[in-house]
Amino acid sequence: MHEKELKLLEFIRRLGYGEILIKVQDGLPVMVERATEKIKL
């Protein structure tokens, strides 16, 4: 796995619940453009 993919997985795990929009270039994630955290009540 590429380092960028590992960083994305770490980010997703820290997010918990929510939605993200990811920019991909040459098959690899390059940027999380929007991250919305949602909290379960």
mmCIF file as gemmi writes it, N, C-alpha and C atoms, coordinates in Angstrom:
data_model
loop_
_atom_site.group_PDB
_atom_site.id
_atom_site.type_symbol
_atom_site.label_atom_id
_atom_site.label_alt_id
_atom_site.label_comp_id
_atom_site.label_asym_id
_atom_site.label_entity_id
_atom_site.label_seq_id
_atom_site.pdbx_PDB_ins_code
_atom_site.Cartn_x
_atom_site.Cartn_y
_atom_site.Cartn_z
_atom_site.occupancy
_atom_site.B_iso_or_equiv
_atom_site.pdbx_formal_charge
_atom_site.auth_seq_id
_atom_site.auth_asym_id
_atom_site.pdbx_PDB_model_num
ATOM 1 N N . MET Axp A 1 ? 0.828 -1.181 0 1 0 ? 1 A 1
ATOM 2 C CA . MET Axp A 1 ? 0 0 0 1 0 ? 1 A 1
ATOM 3 C C . MET Axp A 1 ? 0.878 1.252 0 1 0 ? 1 A 1
ATOM 4 N N . HIS Axp A 2 ? 0.455 2.245 -0.726 1 0 ? 2 A 1
ATOM 5 C CA . HIS Axp A 2 ? 1.195 3.499 -0.83 1 0 ? 2 A 1
ATOM 6 C C . HIS Axp A 2 ? 0.989 4.336 0.444 1 0 ? 2 A 1
ATOM 7 N N . GLU Axp A 3 ? 1.955 5.185 0.755 1 0 ? 3 A 1
ATOM 8 C CA . GLU Axp A 3 ? 1.905 6.026 1.957 1 0 ? 3 A 1
ATOM 9 C C . GLU Axp A 3 ? 0.658 6.913 1.982 1 0 ? 3 A 1
ATOM 10 N N . LYS Axp A 4 ? 0.248 7.413 0.819 1 0 ? 4 A 1
ATOM 11 C CA . LYS Axp A 4 ? -0.939 8.274 0.754 1 0 ? 4 A 1
ATOM 12 C C . LYS Axp A 4 ? -2.207 7.5 1.109 1 0 ? 4 A 1
ATOM 13 N N . GLU Axp A 5 ? -2.261 6.238 0.697 1 0 ? 5 A 1
ATOM 14 C CA . GLU Axp A 5 ? -3.412 5.402 1.038 1 0 ? 5 A 1
ATOM 15 C C . GLU Axp A 5 ? -3.464 5.142 2.536 1 0 ? 5 A 1
ATOM 16 N N . LEU Axp A 6 ? -2.319 4.927 3.145 1 0 ? 6 A 1
ATOM 17 C CA . LEU Axp A 6 ? -2.264 4.709 4.591 1 0 ? 6 A 1
ATOM 18 C C . LEU Axp A 6 ? -2.706 5.955 5.351 1 0 ? 6 A 1
ATOM 19 N N . LYS Axp A 7 ? -2.284 7.129 4.886 1 0 ? 7 A 1
ATOM 20 C CA . LYS Axp A 7 ? -2.695 8.382 5.526 1 0 ? 7 A 1
ATOM 21 C C . LYS Axp A 7 ? -4.209 8.575 5.41 1 0 ? 7 A 1
ATOM 22 N N . LEU Axp A 8 ? -4.773 8.211 4.269 1 0 ? 8 A 1
ATOM 23 C CA . LEU Axp A 8 ? -6.222 8.322 4.087 1 0 ? 8 A 1
ATOM 24 C C . LEU Axp A 8 ? -6.958 7.398 5.046 1 0 ? 8 A 1
ATOM 25 N N . LEU Axp A 9 ? -6.49 6.176 5.193 1 0 ? 9 A 1
ATOM 26 C CA . LEU Axp A 9 ? -7.121 5.233 6.124 1 0 ? 9 A 1
ATOM 27 C C . LEU Axp A 9 ? -7.046 5.738 7.56 1 0 ? 9 A 1
ATOM 28 N N . GLU Axp A 10 ? -5.922 6.311 7.945 1 0 ? 10 A 1
ATOM 29 C CA . GLU Axp A 10 ? -5.791 6.877 9.289 1 0 ? 10 A 1
ATOM 30 C C . GLU Axp A 10 ? -6.789 8.014 9.499 1 0 ? 10 A 1
ATOM 31 N N . PHE Axp A 11 ? -6.937 8.863 8.483 1 0 ? 11 A 1
ATOM 32 C CA . PHE Axp A 11 ? -7.877 9.974 8.567 1 0 ? 11 A 1
ATOM 33 C C . PHE Axp A 11 ? -9.306 9.459 8.732 1 0 ? 11 A 1
ATOM 34 N N . ILE Axp A 12 ? -9.664 8.447 7.956 1 0 ? 12 A 1
ATOM 35 C CA . ILE Axp A 12 ? -11.013 7.881 8.016 1 0 ? 12 A 1
ATOM 36 C C . ILE Axp A 12 ? -11.281 7.286 9.391 1 0 ? 12 A 1
ATOM 37 N N . ARG Axp A 13 ? -10.316 6.603 9.948 1 0 ? 13 A 1
ATOM 38 C CA . ARG Axp A 13 ? -10.491 5.994 11.274 1 0 ? 13 A 1
ATOM 39 C C . ARG Axp A 13 ? -10.664 7.055 12.353 1 0 ? 13 A 1
ATOM 40 N N . ARG Axp A 14 ? -9.94 8.169 12.233 1 0 ? 14 A 1
ATOM 41 C CA . ARG Axp A 14 ? -10.076 9.25 13.214 1 0 ? 14 A 1
ATOM 42 C C . ARG Axp A 14 ? -11.418 9.961 13.075 1 0 ? 14 A 1
ATOM 43 N N . LEU Axp A 15 ? -11.965 9.995 11.857 1 0 ? 15 A 1
ATOM 44 C CA . LEU Axp A 15 ? -13.224 10.693 11.605 1 0 ? 15 A 1
ATOM 45 C C . LEU Axp A 15 ? -14.373 10.033 12.359 1 0 ? 15 A 1
ATOM 46 N N . GLY Axp A 16 ? -14.392 8.73 12.418 1 0 ? 16 A 1
ATOM 47 C CA . GLY Axp A 16 ? -15.462 8.032 13.141 1 0 ? 16 A 1
ATOM 48 C C . GLY Axp A 16 ? -16.714 7.905 12.288 1 0 ? 16 A 1
ATOM 49 N N . TYR Axp A 17 ? -17.546 8.946 12.283 1 0 ? 17 A 1
ATOM 50 C CA . TYR Axp A 17 ? -18.757 8.981 11.467 1 0 ? 17 A 1
ATOM 51 C C . TYR Axp A 17 ? -18.721 10.235 10.616 1 0 ? 17 A 1
ATOM 52 N N . GLY Axp A 18 ? -19.193 10.147 9.392 1 0 ? 18 A 1
ATOM 53 C CA . GLY Axp A 18 ? -19.263 11.341 8.566 1 0 ? 18 A 1
ATOM 54 C C . GLY Axp A 18 ? -19.171 11.037 7.085 1 0 ? 18 A 1
ATOM 55 N N . GLU Axp A 19 ? -18.867 12.078 6.333 1 0 ? 19 A 1
ATOM 56 C CA . GLU Axp A 19 ? -18.763 11.982 4.878 1 0 ? 19 A 1
ATOM 57 C C . GLU Axp A 19 ? -17.486 12.691 4.444 1 0 ? 19 A 1
ATOM 58 N N . ILE Axp A 20 ? -16.832 12.143 3.417 1 0 ? 20 A 1
ATOM 59 C CA . ILE Axp A 20 ? -15.64 12.793 2.878 1 0 ? 20 A 1
ATOM 60 C C . ILE Axp A 20 ? -15.685 12.789 1.357 1 0 ? 20 A 1
ATOM 61 N N . LEU Axp A 21 ? -15.087 13.806 0.769 1 0 ? 21 A 1
ATOM 62 C CA . LEU Axp A 21 ? -14.912 13.892 -0.678 1 0 ? 21 A 1
ATOM 63 C C . LEU Axp A 21 ? -13.409 13.86 -0.925 1 0 ? 21 A 1
ATOM 64 N N . ILE Axp A 22 ? -12.969 12.878 -1.702 1 0 ? 22 A 1
ATOM 65 C CA . ILE Axp A 22 ? -11.536 12.633 -1.904 1 0 ? 22 A 1
ATOM 66 C C . ILE Axp A 22 ? -11.148 12.933 -3.345 1 0 ? 22 A 1
ATOM 67 N N . LYS Axp A 23 ? -10.062 13.676 -3.522 1 0 ? 23 A 1
ATOM 68 C CA . LYS Axp A 23 ? -9.5 13.89 -4.861 1 0 ? 23 A 1
ATOM 69 C C . LYS Axp A 23 ? -8.476 12.796 -5.118 1 0 ? 23 A 1
ATOM 70 N N . VAL Axp A 24 ? -8.564 12.181 -6.301 1 0 ? 24 A 1
ATOM 71 C CA . VAL Axp A 24 ? -7.672 11.082 -6.679 1 0 ? 24 A 1
ATOM 72 C C . VAL Axp A 24 ? -6.925 11.481 -7.952 1 0 ? 24 A 1
ATOM 73 N N . GLN Axp A 25 ? -5.622 11.168 -7.96 1 0 ? 25 A 1
ATOM 74 C CA . GLN Axp A 25 ? -4.802 11.467 -9.132 1 0 ? 25 A 1
ATOM 75 C C . GLN Axp A 25 ? -3.891 10.271 -9.381 1 0 ? 25 A 1
ATOM 76 N N . ASP Axp A 26 ? -3.885 9.779 -10.589 1 0 ? 26 A 1
ATOM 77 C CA . ASP Axp A 26 ? -3.083 8.608 -10.961 1 0 ? 26 A 1
ATOM 78 C C . ASP Axp A 26 ? -3.378 7.413 -10.062 1 0 ? 26 A 1
ATOM 79 N N . GLY Axp A 27 ? -4.638 7.267 -9.667 1 0 ? 27 A 1
ATOM 80 C CA . GLY Axp A 27 ? -5.047 6.121 -8.866 1 0 ? 27 A 1
ATOM 81 C C . GLY Axp A 27 ? -4.727 6.225 -7.385 1 0 ? 27 A 1
ATOM 82 N N . LEU Axp A 28 ? -4.202 7.379 -6.947 1 0 ? 28 A 1
ATOM 83 C CA . LEU Axp A 28 ? -3.856 7.558 -5.544 1 0 ? 28 A 1
ATOM 84 C C . LEU Axp A 28 ? -4.608 8.755 -4.966 1 0 ? 28 A 1
ATOM 85 N N . PRO Axp A 29 ? -5.026 8.661 -3.696 1 0 ? 29 A 1
ATOM 86 C CA . PRO Axp A 29 ? -5.679 9.814 -3.078 1 0 ? 29 A 1
ATOM 87 C C . PRO Axp A 29 ? -4.66 10.934 -2.882 1 0 ? 29 A 1
ATOM 88 N N . VAL Axp A 30 ? -5.027 12.158 -3.275 1 0 ? 30 A 1
ATOM 89 C CA . VAL Axp A 30 ? -4.101 13.274 -3.119 1 0 ? 30 A 1
ATOM 90 C C . VAL Axp A 30 ? -4.613 14.321 -2.138 1 0 ? 30 A 1
ATOM 91 N N . MET Axp A 31 ? -5.946 14.355 -1.911 1 0 ? 31 A 1
ATOM 92 C CA . MET Axp A 31 ? -6.471 15.386 -1.026 1 0 ? 31 A 1
ATOM 93 C C . MET Axp A 31 ? -7.867 15.014 -0.554 1 0 ? 31 A 1
ATOM 94 N N . VAL Axp A 32 ? -8.141 15.284 0.719 1 0 ? 32 A 1
ATOM 95 C CA . VAL Axp A 32 ? -9.504 15.216 1.224 1 0 ? 32 A 1
ATOM 96 C C . VAL Axp A 32 ? -10.05 16.625 1.052 1 0 ? 32 A 1
ATOM 97 N N . GLU Axp A 33 ? -11.001 16.779 0.112 1 0 ? 33 A 1
ATOM 98 C CA . GLU Axp A 33 ? -11.493 18.105 -0.215 1 0 ? 33 A 1
ATOM 99 C C . GLU Axp A 33 ? -12.514 18.585 0.804 1 0 ? 33 A 1
ATOM 100 N N . ARG Axp A 34 ? -13.347 17.663 1.279 1 0 ? 34 A 1
ATOM 101 C CA . ARG Axp A 34 ? -14.37 18.063 2.246 1 0 ? 34 A 1
ATOM 102 C C . ARG Axp A 34 ? -14.589 16.914 3.212 1 0 ? 34 A 1
ATOM 103 N N . ALA Axp A 35 ? -14.559 17.22 4.488 1 0 ? 35 A 1
ATOM 104 C CA . ALA Axp A 35 ? -14.845 16.219 5.509 1 0 ? 35 A 1
ATOM 105 C C . ALA Axp A 35 ? -15.918 16.787 6.426 1 0 ? 35 A 1
ATOM 106 N N . THR Axp A 36 ? -17.022 16.069 6.54 1 0 ? 36 A 1
ATOM 107 C CA . THR Axp A 36 ? -18.111 16.482 7.411 1 0 ? 36 A 1
ATOM 108 C C . THR Axp A 36 ? -18.261 15.431 8.49 1 0 ? 36 A 1
ATOM 109 N N . GLU Axp A 37 ? -18.056 15.848 9.72 1 0 ? 37 A 1
ATOM 110 C CA . GLU Axp A 37 ? -18.188 14.922 10.833 1 0 ? 37 A 1
ATOM 111 C C . GLU Axp A 37 ? -19.633 14.897 11.292 1 0 ? 37 A 1
ATOM 112 N N . LYS Axp A 38 ? -20.155 13.72 11.484 1 0 ? 38 A 1
ATOM 113 C CA . LYS Axp A 38 ? -21.507 13.566 11.998 1 0 ? 38 A 1
ATOM 114 C C . LYS Axp A 38 ? -21.414 12.816 13.314 1 0 ? 38 A 1
ATOM 115 N N . ILE Axp A 39 ? -22.187 13.254 14.273 1 0 ? 39 A 1
ATOM 116 C CA . ILE Axp A 39 ? -22.134 12.656 15.609 1 0 ? 39 A 1
ATOM 117 C C . ILE Axp A 39 ? -23.439 11.933 15.879 1 0 ? 39 A 1
ATOM 118 N N . LYS Axp A 40 ? -23.337 10.637 16.172 1 0 ? 40 A 1
ATOM 119 C CA . LYS Axp A 40 ? -24.507 9.843 16.509 1 0 ? 40 A 1
ATOM 120 C C . LYS Axp A 40 ? -24.968 10.206 17.913 1 0 ? 40 A 1
ATOM 121 N N . LEU Axp A 41 ? -26.259 10.384 18.075 1 0 ? 41 A 1
ATOM 122 C CA . LEU Axp A 41 ? -26.815 10.673 19.395 1 0 ? 41 A 1
ATOM 123 C C . LEU Axp A 41 ? -27.474 9.453 19.981 1 0 ? 41 A 1
